[in-house]
């Protein structure tokens, strides 16, 4: 994984934390929502990841006139019978570009693929490739033509990775050096995913996850607290981060870093809390303190 990490850092300059978060999400077997202003390299990062891992790659540009069949594929009449033709979802790495511009029916089709790792057409279930990773890009909601994603779909994203403009020290490199997409590294992603599952989690860390979940469920600023699925995704990310950092067990830094990737987008604030300017990250930090995370 070290070679893959270095390859991606050589494409997206000055964004080491973003690269680590993406790799952790892939190791956890999840999907990532990349949020940031246009032009920060979200699409480039997704393409570089697919090329470096040697996985098949498809890009879907989400627009208001998109139809579910544009993702899943559909049936065509050939030689006297109907035959299913696969859509762009049938790839190991799918880039859903500007995902928050698409209508609800398209979002539903994507949600099924992310959760079931299969698509259904005409009552027939068609499995998707394994591994299957959706990397969705989302422009900030302040931009014209963007819409909030449904809560059920947000919950299917293992991580929300916010990409900020690079630091001042990196700008000169960006302007003078052209990033090169990496060659395939011969990496077995499935084997690394299985190895990451074996990273140990202590009793204290497990207790902290449970306590944090209970804190969020009692917090009236949330319409709903952390679900068991959300807690499992949090732990999977923590294991993946420890694996990337070559640690044999999940330590407090991995648990905290994973929390800020896995929790803010799946803890939904009440209207009152939003009106008061409460930020999910602030409440997550508070929940971690109350749960005993140092």
SETINU-134296 format. One record per residue (C-alpha): residue in one letter; x negated, y negated, z negated. Coordinates in nm, 2 decimals, always signed. Each point is the difference from the previous one (the first is absolute). Example, Ala and Ser with C-alpha at 12.3 -4.5 7.8 and 13.67 -1.06 7.14 Angstrom:
<sites>
<site><rest>a</rest><east>-1.23</east><north>+0.45</north><up>-0.78</up></site>
<site><rest>s</rest><east>-0.14</east><north>-0.34</north><up>+0.07</up></site>
</sites>
This chain:
<sites>
<site><rest>x</rest><east>+0.00</east><north>+0.00</north><up>+0.00</up></site>
<site><rest>x</rest><east>-0.30</east><north>-0.23</north><up>-0.05</up></site>
<site><rest>x</rest><east>-0.07</east><north>-0.01</north><up>+0.37</up></site>
<site><rest>x</rest><east>+0.36</east><north>-0.07</north><up>+0.08</up></site>
<site><rest>x</rest><east>+0.01</east><north>-0.28</north><up>-0.25</up></site>
<site><rest>x</rest><east>-0.32</east><north>-0.16</north><up>+0.14</up></site>
<site><rest>x</rest><east>+0.14</east><north>+0.03</north><up>+0.36</up></site>
<site><rest>x</rest><east>+0.32</east><north>-0.19</north><up>-0.10</up></site>
<site><rest>x</rest><east>-0.19</east><north>-0.26</north><up>-0.19</up></site>
<site><rest>x</rest><east>-0.20</east><north>-0.06</north><up>+0.32</up></site>
<site><rest>x</rest><east>+0.32</east><north>-0.08</north><up>+0.18</up></site>
<site><rest>x</rest><east>+0.19</east><north>-0.21</north><up>-0.26</up></site>
<site><rest>x</rest><east>-0.27</east><north>-0.23</north><up>-0.14</up></site>
<site><rest>x</rest><east>+0.02</east><north>-0.10</north><up>-0.36</up></site>
<site><rest>x</rest><east>+0.31</east><north>+0.21</north><up>-0.09</up></site>
<site><rest>x</rest><east>-0.15</east><north>+0.28</north><up>-0.20</up></site>
<site><rest>x</rest><east>+0.29</east><north>+0.02</north><up>-0.24</up></site>
<site><rest>x</rest><east>+0.24</east><north>+0.02</north><up>+0.29</up></site>
<site><rest>x</rest><east>-0.19</east><north>+0.29</north><up>+0.15</up></site>
<site><rest>x</rest><east>-0.02</east><north>+0.18</north><up>-0.33</up></site>
<site><rest>x</rest><east>+0.38</east><north>-0.04</north><up>-0.05</up></site>
<site><rest>x</rest><east>+0.07</east><north>+0.14</north><up>+0.35</up></site>
<site><rest>x</rest><east>-0.23</east><north>+0.30</north><up>-0.05</up></site>
<site><rest>x</rest><east>+0.16</east><north>+0.07</north><up>-0.34</up></site>
<site><rest>x</rest><east>+0.34</east><north>-0.01</north><up>+0.15</up></site>
<site><rest>x</rest><east>-0.10</east><north>+0.25</north><up>+0.28</up></site>
<site><rest>x</rest><east>-0.16</east><north>+0.23</north><up>-0.26</up></site>
<site><rest>x</rest><east>+0.32</east><north>-0.01</north><up>-0.21</up></site>
<site><rest>x</rest><east>+0.19</east><north>+0.11</north><up>+0.31</up></site>
<site><rest>x</rest><east>+0.21</east><north>-0.31</north><up>+0.00</up></site>
<site><rest>x</rest><east>+0.09</east><north>-0.30</north><up>+0.22</up></site>
<site><rest>x</rest><east>-0.13</east><north>-0.35</north><up>-0.02</up></site>
<site><rest>x</rest><east>+0.17</east><north>-0.34</north><up>+0.05</up></site>
<site><rest>x</rest><east>-0.26</east><north>-0.26</north><up>+0.11</up></site>
<site><rest>x</rest><east>+0.11</east><north>-0.36</north><up>-0.07</up></site>
<site><rest>x</rest><east>-0.17</east><north>-0.31</north><up>+0.12</up></site>
<site><rest>x</rest><east>+0.01</east><north>-0.29</north><up>+0.24</up></site>
<site><rest>x</rest><east>-0.06</east><north>+0.08</north><up>+0.37</up></site>
<site><rest>x</rest><east>-0.36</east><north>+0.02</north><up>+0.11</up></site>
<site><rest>x</rest><east>-0.15</east><north>+0.16</north><up>-0.31</up></site>
<site><rest>x</rest><east>-0.08</east><north>+0.33</north><up>+0.16</up></site>
<site><rest>x</rest><east>+0.29</east><north>+0.23</north><up>-0.11</up></site>
<site><rest>x</rest><east>+0.04</east><north>+0.16</north><up>+0.34</up></site>
<site><rest>x</rest><east>-0.37</east><north>+0.03</north><up>+0.05</up></site>
<site><rest>x</rest><east>-0.04</east><north>+0.18</north><up>-0.33</up></site>
<site><rest>x</rest><east>+0.27</east><north>+0.25</north><up>+0.09</up></site>
<site><rest>x</rest><east>-0.15</east><north>+0.08</north><up>+0.34</up></site>
<site><rest>x</rest><east>-0.35</east><north>+0.03</north><up>-0.16</up></site>
<site><rest>x</rest><east>+0.12</east><north>+0.24</north><up>-0.26</up></site>
<site><rest>x</rest><east>+0.16</east><north>+0.23</north><up>+0.26</up></site>
<site><rest>x</rest><east>-0.30</east><north>-0.01</north><up>+0.23</up></site>
<site><rest>x</rest><east>-0.25</east><north>+0.07</north><up>-0.29</up></site>
<site><rest>x</rest><east>+0.21</east><north>+0.30</north><up>-0.13</up></site>
<site><rest>x</rest><east>+0.06</east><north>+0.13</north><up>+0.35</up></site>
<site><rest>x</rest><east>+0.38</east><north>+0.01</north><up>-0.05</up></site>
<site><rest>x</rest><east>+0.25</east><north>-0.07</north><up>+0.26</up></site>
<site><rest>x</rest><east>+0.13</east><north>-0.36</north><up>+0.00</up></site>
<site><rest>x</rest><east>+0.31</east><north>-0.18</north><up>+0.12</up></site>
<site><rest>x</rest><east>+0.10</east><north>-0.36</north><up>-0.04</up></site>
<site><rest>x</rest><east>+0.36</east><north>-0.12</north><up>-0.01</up></site>
<site><rest>x</rest><east>+0.08</east><north>-0.37</north><up>+0.03</up></site>
<site><rest>x</rest><east>+0.31</east><north>-0.06</north><up>-0.21</up></site>
<site><rest>x</rest><east>+0.25</east><north>-0.25</north><up>+0.16</up></site>
<site><rest>x</rest><east>+0.36</east><north>-0.09</north><up>-0.07</up></site>
<site><rest>x</rest><east>+0.12</east><north>+0.19</north><up>+0.31</up></site>
<site><rest>x</rest><east>-0.18</east><north>+0.33</north><up>-0.09</up></site>
<site><rest>x</rest><east>+0.22</east><north>+0.32</north><up>-0.01</up></site>
<site><rest>x</rest><east>-0.06</east><north>+0.31</north><up>-0.22</up></site>
<site><rest>x</rest><east>-0.07</east><north>+0.21</north><up>+0.32</up></site>
<site><rest>x</rest><east>-0.29</east><north>-0.24</north><up>+0.07</up></site>
<site><rest>x</rest><east>-0.16</east><north>+0.16</north><up>-0.30</up></site>
<site><rest>x</rest><east>+0.12</east><north>+0.35</north><up>-0.02</up></site>
<site><rest>x</rest><east>+0.03</east><north>+0.08</north><up>+0.37</up></site>
<site><rest>x</rest><east>+0.31</east><north>+0.16</north><up>+0.16</up></site>
<site><rest>x</rest><east>+0.14</east><north>+0.26</north><up>+0.24</up></site>
<site><rest>x</rest><east>-0.05</east><north>-0.02</north><up>+0.38</up></site>
<site><rest>x</rest><east>+0.16</east><north>+0.22</north><up>+0.26</up></site>
<site><rest>x</rest><east>-0.25</east><north>+0.22</north><up>+0.18</up></site>
<site><rest>x</rest><east>+0.05</east><north>+0.30</north><up>+0.22</up></site>
<site><rest>x</rest><east>+0.35</east><north>+0.05</north><up>-0.10</up></site>
<site><rest>x</rest><east>-0.04</east><north>-0.03</north><up>-0.38</up></site>
<site><rest>x</rest><east>-0.06</east><north>-0.27</north><up>-0.27</up></site>
<site><rest>x</rest><east>-0.35</east><north>-0.02</north><up>-0.14</up></site>
<site><rest>x</rest><east>-0.12</east><north>-0.20</north><up>-0.30</up></site>
<site><rest>x</rest><east>-0.28</east><north>-0.25</north><up>+0.09</up></site>
<site><rest>x</rest><east>-0.20</east><north>-0.11</north><up>-0.30</up></site>
<site><rest>x</rest><east>-0.02</east><north>-0.37</north><up>-0.09</up></site>
<site><rest>x</rest><east>-0.30</east><north>-0.19</north><up>-0.14</up></site>
<site><rest>x</rest><east>+0.07</east><north>+0.12</north><up>-0.35</up></site>
<site><rest>x</rest><east>-0.16</east><north>+0.33</north><up>+0.10</up></site>
<site><rest>x</rest><east>-0.36</east><north>-0.10</north><up>-0.08</up></site>
<site><rest>x</rest><east>-0.22</east><north>+0.05</north><up>-0.31</up></site>
<site><rest>x</rest><east>-0.04</east><north>-0.38</north><up>-0.05</up></site>
<site><rest>x</rest><east>+0.29</east><north>-0.22</north><up>+0.10</up></site>
<site><rest>x</rest><east>-0.04</east><north>-0.38</north><up>-0.01</up></site>
<site><rest>x</rest><east>+0.34</east><north>-0.16</north><up>-0.06</up></site>
<site><rest>x</rest><east>-0.09</east><north>-0.36</north><up>+0.10</up></site>
<site><rest>x</rest><east>+0.21</east><north>-0.28</north><up>-0.15</up></site>
<site><rest>x</rest><east>+0.23</east><north>+0.26</north><up>-0.16</up></site>
<site><rest>x</rest><east>+0.22</east><north>-0.27</north><up>-0.16</up></site>
<site><rest>x</rest><east>+0.13</east><north>-0.12</north><up>+0.34</up></site>
<site><rest>x</rest><east>+0.20</east><north>+0.31</north><up>+0.08</up></site>
<site><rest>x</rest><east>+0.38</east><north>+0.06</north><up>-0.05</up></site>
<site><rest>x</rest><east>+0.13</east><north>+0.23</north><up>-0.28</up></site>
<site><rest>x</rest><east>+0.06</east><north>+0.31</north><up>+0.22</up></site>
<site><rest>x</rest><east>-0.36</east><north>+0.00</north><up>+0.11</up></site>
<site><rest>x</rest><east>-0.11</east><north>-0.04</north><up>-0.36</up></site>
<site><rest>x</rest><east>+0.21</east><north>+0.31</north><up>-0.09</up></site>
<site><rest>x</rest><east>-0.17</east><north>+0.20</north><up>+0.27</up></site>
<site><rest>x</rest><east>-0.34</east><north>-0.10</north><up>-0.13</up></site>
<site><rest>x</rest><east>+0.10</east><north>+0.07</north><up>-0.36</up></site>
<site><rest>x</rest><east>+0.10</east><north>+0.36</north><up>+0.09</up></site>
<site><rest>x</rest><east>-0.33</east><north>+0.06</north><up>+0.17</up></site>
<site><rest>x</rest><east>-0.20</east><north>-0.14</north><up>-0.29</up></site>
<site><rest>x</rest><east>+0.19</east><north>+0.20</north><up>-0.26</up></site>
<site><rest>x</rest><east>+0.08</east><north>+0.33</north><up>+0.18</up></site>
<site><rest>x</rest><east>-0.30</east><north>+0.00</north><up>+0.23</up></site>
<site><rest>x</rest><east>+0.24</east><north>+0.10</north><up>+0.27</up></site>
<site><rest>x</rest><east>+0.26</east><north>-0.16</north><up>+0.23</up></site>
<site><rest>x</rest><east>+0.35</east><north>+0.13</north><up>+0.08</up></site>
<site><rest>x</rest><east>+0.15</east><north>-0.04</north><up>+0.34</up></site>
<site><rest>x</rest><east>+0.32</east><north>+0.17</north><up>+0.11</up></site>
<site><rest>x</rest><east>+0.02</east><north>+0.20</north><up>-0.32</up></site>
<site><rest>x</rest><east>-0.35</east><north>+0.15</north><up>+0.06</up></site>
<site><rest>x</rest><east>-0.29</east><north>-0.07</north><up>-0.24</up></site>
<site><rest>x</rest><east>-0.34</east><north>-0.07</north><up>+0.17</up></site>
<site><rest>x</rest><east>-0.30</east><north>+0.02</north><up>-0.24</up></site>
<site><rest>x</rest><east>-0.26</east><north>-0.28</north><up>+0.03</up></site>
<site><rest>x</rest><east>-0.38</east><north>+0.06</north><up>+0.02</up></site>
<site><rest>x</rest><east>-0.19</east><north>+0.08</north><up>-0.32</up></site>
<site><rest>x</rest><east>-0.15</east><north>-0.22</north><up>-0.14</up></site>
<site><rest>x</rest><east>+0.25</east><north>-0.28</north><up>+0.08</up></site>
<site><rest>x</rest><east>-0.08</east><north>-0.35</north><up>-0.11</up></site>
<site><rest>x</rest><east>+0.21</east><north>-0.31</north><up>+0.07</up></site>
<site><rest>x</rest><east>-0.20</east><north>-0.33</north><up>-0.02</up></site>
<site><rest>x</rest><east>+0.26</east><north>-0.27</north><up>+0.02</up></site>
<site><rest>x</rest><east>-0.09</east><north>-0.37</north><up>+0.04</up></site>
<site><rest>x</rest><east>+0.22</east><north>-0.27</north><up>-0.15</up></site>
<site><rest>x</rest><east>-0.02</east><north>-0.37</north><up>+0.05</up></site>
<site><rest>x</rest><east>+0.09</east><north>-0.21</north><up>-0.31</up></site>
<site><rest>x</rest><east>+0.37</east><north>-0.06</north><up>-0.04</up></site>
<site><rest>x</rest><east>-0.05</east><north>-0.37</north><up>+0.04</up></site>
<site><rest>x</rest><east>-0.07</east><north>+0.04</north><up>+0.37</up></site>
<site><rest>x</rest><east>+0.29</east><north>-0.04</north><up>+0.24</up></site>
<site><rest>x</rest><east>+0.17</east><north>+0.31</north><up>+0.12</up></site>
<site><rest>x</rest><east>-0.09</east><north>+0.22</north><up>-0.29</up></site>
<site><rest>x</rest><east>+0.23</east><north>+0.19</north><up>-0.23</up></site>
<site><rest>x</rest><east>-0.04</east><north>+0.18</north><up>-0.34</up></site>
<site><rest>x</rest><east>-0.04</east><north>+0.37</north><up>+0.03</up></site>
<site><rest>x</rest><east>+0.26</east><north>+0.22</north><up>-0.16</up></site>
<site><rest>x</rest><east>-0.09</east><north>+0.10</north><up>-0.35</up></site>
<site><rest>x</rest><east>+0.03</east><north>+0.37</north><up>+0.08</up></site>
<site><rest>x</rest><east>-0.26</east><north>-0.04</north><up>+0.27</up></site>
<site><rest>x</rest><east>-0.23</east><north>-0.21</north><up>-0.21</up></site>
<site><rest>x</rest><east>+0.00</east><north>+0.29</north><up>-0.25</up></site>
<site><rest>x</rest><east>-0.13</east><north>+0.23</north><up>+0.26</up></site>
<site><rest>x</rest><east>-0.32</east><north>-0.20</north><up>+0.05</up></site>
<site><rest>x</rest><east>-0.26</east><north>+0.14</north><up>-0.24</up></site>
<site><rest>x</rest><east>-0.19</east><north>-0.33</north><up>+0.00</up></site>
<site><rest>x</rest><east>+0.05</east><north>-0.37</north><up>+0.09</up></site>
<site><rest>x</rest><east>-0.33</east><north>-0.14</north><up>+0.11</up></site>
<site><rest>x</rest><east>-0.02</east><north>-0.38</north><up>+0.02</up></site>
<site><rest>x</rest><east>-0.26</east><north>-0.13</north><up>+0.24</up></site>
<site><rest>x</rest><east>-0.13</east><north>-0.35</north><up>-0.08</up></site>
<site><rest>x</rest><east>-0.22</east><north>-0.22</north><up>+0.21</up></site>
<site><rest>x</rest><east>-0.37</east><north>+0.11</north><up>-0.02</up></site>
<site><rest>x</rest><east>-0.23</east><north>-0.19</north><up>-0.24</up></site>
<site><rest>x</rest><east>-0.20</east><north>-0.30</north><up>+0.14</up></site>
<site><rest>x</rest><east>-0.32</east><north>+0.20</north><up>+0.00</up></site>
<site><rest>x</rest><east>+0.14</east><north>+0.24</north><up>+0.26</up></site>
<site><rest>x</rest><east>+0.14</east><north>-0.25</north><up>+0.25</up></site>
<site><rest>x</rest><east>-0.33</east><north>-0.05</north><up>+0.19</up></site>
<site><rest>x</rest><east>-0.03</east><north>+0.38</north><up>+0.05</up></site>
<site><rest>x</rest><east>+0.36</east><north>+0.02</north><up>+0.13</up></site>
<site><rest>x</rest><east>-0.07</east><north>-0.28</north><up>+0.25</up></site>
<site><rest>x</rest><east>-0.33</east><north>+0.13</north><up>+0.13</up></site>
<site><rest>x</rest><east>+0.02</east><north>+0.38</north><up>-0.03</up></site>
<site><rest>x</rest><east>+0.24</east><north>+0.21</north><up>+0.20</up></site>
<site><rest>x</rest><east>+0.14</east><north>+0.30</north><up>-0.20</up></site>
<site><rest>x</rest><east>-0.05</east><north>+0.34</north><up>+0.17</up></site>
<site><rest>x</rest><east>+0.26</east><north>+0.27</north><up>-0.04</up></site>
<site><rest>x</rest><east>-0.17</east><north>+0.31</north><up>-0.15</up></site>
<site><rest>x</rest><east>-0.06</east><north>+0.33</north><up>+0.17</up></site>
<site><rest>x</rest><east>+0.18</east><north>+0.31</north><up>-0.15</up></site>
<site><rest>x</rest><east>-0.18</east><north>+0.12</north><up>-0.31</up></site>
<site><rest>x</rest><east>+0.12</east><north>+0.36</north><up>+0.01</up></site>
<site><rest>x</rest><east>+0.18</east><north>-0.05</north><up>-0.33</up></site>
<site><rest>x</rest><east>+0.25</east><north>+0.26</north><up>-0.14</up></site>
<site><rest>x</rest><east>+0.25</east><north>-0.24</north><up>-0.16</up></site>
<site><rest>x</rest><east>+0.22</east><north>+0.29</north><up>-0.13</up></site>
<site><rest>x</rest><east>-0.30</east><north>+0.15</north><up>-0.18</up></site>
<site><rest>x</rest><east>-0.08</east><north>-0.33</north><up>-0.17</up></site>
<site><rest>x</rest><east>+0.37</east><north>-0.04</north><up>-0.09</up></site>
<site><rest>x</rest><east>+0.00</east><north>+0.34</north><up>-0.18</up></site>
<site><rest>x</rest><east>-0.33</east><north>-0.09</north><up>-0.18</up></site>
<site><rest>x</rest><east>+0.15</east><north>-0.33</north><up>-0.12</up></site>
<site><rest>x</rest><east>+0.30</east><north>+0.19</north><up>-0.15</up></site>
<site><rest>x</rest><east>-0.25</east><north>+0.19</north><up>-0.22</up></site>
<site><rest>x</rest><east>-0.13</east><north>-0.31</north><up>-0.18</up></site>
<site><rest>x</rest><east>+0.08</east><north>+0.03</north><up>-0.37</up></site>
<site><rest>x</rest><east>+0.23</east><north>-0.23</north><up>-0.19</up></site>
<site><rest>x</rest><east>-0.03</east><north>-0.02</north><up>-0.38</up></site>
<site><rest>x</rest><east>+0.29</east><north>+0.03</north><up>-0.25</up></site>
<site><rest>x</rest><east>-0.05</east><north>-0.36</north><up>-0.10</up></site>
<site><rest>x</rest><east>+0.03</east><north>-0.12</north><up>+0.36</up></site>
<site><rest>x</rest><east>+0.31</east><north>+0.21</north><up>+0.06</up></site>
<site><rest>x</rest><east>+0.16</east><north>-0.14</north><up>-0.32</up></site>
<site><rest>x</rest><east>-0.08</east><north>-0.36</north><up>+0.12</up></site>
<site><rest>x</rest><east>+0.18</east><north>+0.07</north><up>+0.33</up></site>
<site><rest>x</rest><east>+0.31</east><north>+0.12</north><up>-0.19</up></site>
<site><rest>x</rest><east>-0.01</east><north>-0.29</north><up>-0.24</up></site>
<site><rest>x</rest><east>-0.04</east><north>-0.25</north><up>+0.29</up></site>
<site><rest>x</rest><east>+0.30</east><north>+0.16</north><up>+0.17</up></site>
<site><rest>x</rest><east>+0.21</east><north>-0.03</north><up>-0.31</up></site>
<site><rest>x</rest><east>-0.10</east><north>-0.36</north><up>-0.05</up></site>
<site><rest>x</rest><east>+0.11</east><north>-0.09</north><up>+0.35</up></site>
<site><rest>x</rest><east>+0.34</east><north>+0.18</north><up>-0.05</up></site>
<site><rest>x</rest><east>+0.07</east><north>-0.21</north><up>-0.32</up></site>
<site><rest>x</rest><east>-0.11</east><north>-0.33</north><up>+0.16</up></site>
<site><rest>x</rest><east>+0.31</east><north>-0.19</north><up>+0.09</up></site>
<site><rest>x</rest><east>-0.19</east><north>-0.20</north><up>+0.27</up></site>
<site><rest>x</rest><east>+0.02</east><north>+0.31</north><up>+0.21</up></site>
<site><rest>x</rest><east>+0.32</east><north>+0.14</north><up>+0.16</up></site>
<site><rest>x</rest><east>-0.16</east><north>+0.34</north><up>-0.03</up></site>
<site><rest>x</rest><east>-0.32</east><north>+0.12</north><up>-0.16</up></site>
<site><rest>x</rest><east>-0.27</east><north>+0.23</north><up>+0.13</up></site>
<site><rest>x</rest><east>+0.14</east><north>+0.33</north><up>+0.14</up></site>
<site><rest>x</rest><east>-0.17</east><north>+0.34</north><up>-0.04</up></site>
<site><rest>x</rest><east>-0.09</east><north>-0.01</north><up>+0.37</up></site>
<site><rest>x</rest><east>-0.16</east><north>-0.34</north><up>-0.05</up></site>
<site><rest>x</rest><east>-0.20</east><north>+0.14</north><up>-0.30</up></site>
<site><rest>x</rest><east>-0.12</east><north>+0.30</north><up>+0.21</up></site>
<site><rest>x</rest><east>-0.11</east><north>-0.23</north><up>+0.28</up></site>
<site><rest>x</rest><east>-0.19</east><north>-0.21</north><up>-0.26</up></site>
<site><rest>x</rest><east>-0.18</east><north>+0.30</north><up>-0.13</up></site>
<site><rest>x</rest><east>-0.08</east><north>+0.13</north><up>+0.35</up></site>
<site><rest>x</rest><east>-0.16</east><north>-0.34</north><up>+0.08</up></site>
<site><rest>x</rest><east>-0.20</east><north>+0.00</north><up>-0.32</up></site>
<site><rest>x</rest><east>-0.13</east><north>+0.35</north><up>+0.08</up></site>
<site><rest>x</rest><east>-0.09</east><north>-0.11</north><up>+0.35</up></site>
<site><rest>x</rest><east>-0.19</east><north>-0.31</north><up>-0.13</up></site>
<site><rest>x</rest><east>-0.19</east><north>+0.21</north><up>-0.24</up></site>
<site><rest>x</rest><east>-0.09</east><north>+0.24</north><up>+0.28</up></site>
<site><rest>x</rest><east>-0.12</east><north>-0.29</north><up>+0.22</up></site>
<site><rest>x</rest><east>-0.21</east><north>-0.13</north><up>-0.29</up></site>
<site><rest>x</rest><east>-0.15</east><north>+0.35</north><up>-0.06</up></site>
<site><rest>x</rest><east>+0.14</east><north>+0.03</north><up>-0.35</up></site>
<site><rest>x</rest><east>+0.11</east><north>+0.35</north><up>-0.13</up></site>
<site><rest>x</rest><east>+0.30</east><north>-0.15</north><up>-0.19</up></site>
<site><rest>x</rest><east>+0.23</east><north>-0.30</north><up>+0.01</up></site>
<site><rest>x</rest><east>-0.14</east><north>-0.28</north><up>-0.21</up></site>
<site><rest>x</rest><east>+0.19</east><north>-0.31</north><up>-0.12</up></site>
<site><rest>x</rest><east>-0.13</east><north>-0.22</north><up>+0.30</up></site>
<site><rest>x</rest><east>+0.15</east><north>+0.25</north><up>+0.25</up></site>
<site><rest>x</rest><east>+0.33</east><north>+0.01</north><up>-0.19</up></site>
<site><rest>x</rest><east>+0.02</east><north>-0.38</north><up>-0.01</up></site>
<site><rest>x</rest><east>-0.11</east><north>-0.05</north><up>+0.37</up></site>
<site><rest>x</rest><east>+0.25</east><north>+0.26</north><up>+0.11</up></site>
<site><rest>x</rest><east>+0.28</east><north>-0.16</north><up>-0.19</up></site>
<site><rest>x</rest><east>-0.04</east><north>-0.33</north><up>+0.19</up></site>
<site><rest>x</rest><east>+0.02</east><north>+0.19</north><up>+0.33</up></site>
<site><rest>x</rest><east>+0.29</east><north>+0.23</north><up>-0.09</up></site>
<site><rest>x</rest><east>+0.23</east><north>-0.20</north><up>-0.22</up></site>
<site><rest>x</rest><east>+0.07</east><north>-0.36</north><up>+0.09</up></site>
<site><rest>x</rest><east>+0.20</east><north>+0.08</north><up>+0.32</up></site>
<site><rest>x</rest><east>+0.21</east><north>+0.27</north><up>-0.16</up></site>
<site><rest>x</rest><east>+0.10</east><north>-0.20</north><up>-0.32</up></site>
<site><rest>x</rest><east>+0.30</east><north>-0.22</north><up>+0.11</up></site>
<site><rest>x</rest><east>+0.05</east><north>-0.32</north><up>-0.20</up></site>
<site><rest>x</rest><east>+0.35</east><north>-0.13</north><up>-0.08</up></site>
<site><rest>x</rest><east>+0.12</east><north>-0.32</north><up>+0.16</up></site>
<site><rest>x</rest><east>-0.06</east><north>-0.19</north><up>-0.32</up></site>
<site><rest>x</rest><east>-0.36</east><north>+0.11</north><up>-0.02</up></site>
<site><rest>x</rest><east>-0.06</east><north>-0.09</north><up>+0.36</up></site>
<site><rest>x</rest><east>+0.16</east><north>-0.34</north><up>-0.06</up></site>
<site><rest>x</rest><east>-0.24</east><north>-0.06</north><up>-0.30</up></site>
<site><rest>x</rest><east>-0.30</east><north>+0.08</north><up>+0.22</up></site>
<site><rest>x</rest><east>-0.09</east><north>+0.33</north><up>-0.16</up></site>
<site><rest>x</rest><east>-0.25</east><north>+0.20</north><up>+0.20</up></site>
<site><rest>x</rest><east>+0.00</east><north>+0.38</north><up>+0.00</up></site>
<site><rest>x</rest><east>-0.38</east><north>+0.01</north><up>-0.05</up></site>
<site><rest>x</rest><east>+0.03</east><north>-0.20</north><up>-0.32</up></site>
<site><rest>x</rest><east>+0.26</east><north>+0.24</north><up>-0.14</up></site>
<site><rest>x</rest><east>-0.21</east><north>+0.30</north><up>+0.10</up></site>
<site><rest>x</rest><east>-0.30</east><north>-0.14</north><up>-0.19</up></site>
<site><rest>x</rest><east>+0.23</east><north>-0.06</north><up>-0.30</up></site>
<site><rest>x</rest><east>+0.13</east><north>+0.36</north><up>+0.02</up></site>
<site><rest>x</rest><east>-0.35</east><north>+0.14</north><up>+0.02</up></site>
<site><rest>x</rest><east>-0.10</east><north>-0.19</north><up>-0.32</up></site>
<site><rest>x</rest><east>+0.31</east><north>+0.12</north><up>-0.19</up></site>
<site><rest>x</rest><east>-0.07</east><north>+0.36</north><up>+0.12</up></site>
<site><rest>x</rest><east>-0.34</east><north>-0.01</north><up>-0.16</up></site>
<site><rest>x</rest><east>-0.22</east><north>-0.03</north><up>+0.31</up></site>
<site><rest>x</rest><east>-0.32</east><north>-0.18</north><up>-0.10</up></site>
</sites>
